[in-house]
Amino acid sequence: MKIAFLSLVTIIAGILVGCGAGHPNLKSISVSPTTAQAALNEDVVFTATGNFTNNSSRDLTLADGLSWKTSNNAIATINGNTGSAICVAPGKVTVTATAPENLQITVNNGISNTSTNVNGTGTLNCS
């Protein structure tokens, strides 16, 4: 009975390792530029770089599932898929890129899943 239990534990551990254990996880997102200045109706393109637990990084700007938003759409709007923002009124907004829970990203020939929402922010000053 003890041998059967140990065999089962070994098999389950092997399955878990084969299903993605050891692949890097997304730990943070860096938004660039960190601060931007733009005139009314001027377009600013923000980018998102994913930083992983194995110290690698990857451009996530157009990753399927990454979303973009501003803290106040009355001051600046942003394309939720591309990170392209436009100032529509004077003021300051925070631009946020979010990788949702369970977003799958290919890193170093392996698939990484985000375990929680991961956000990165930048600032847009509209004048």
Beta strands, then each sheet from edge to edge (+ up, - down):
strand 1: 26-32
strand 2: 35-38
strand 3: 43-45
strand 4: 47-52
strand 5: 57-59
strand 6: 67-70
strand 7: 76-78
strand 8: 84-87
strand 9: 91-99
strand 10: 104-107
strand 11: 110-113
strand 12: 118-126
sheet 1: 1+ 4- 5+
sheet 2: 2+ 12+ 9- 6+
sheet 3: 3+ 8- 7+
sheet 4: 10+ 11-
end
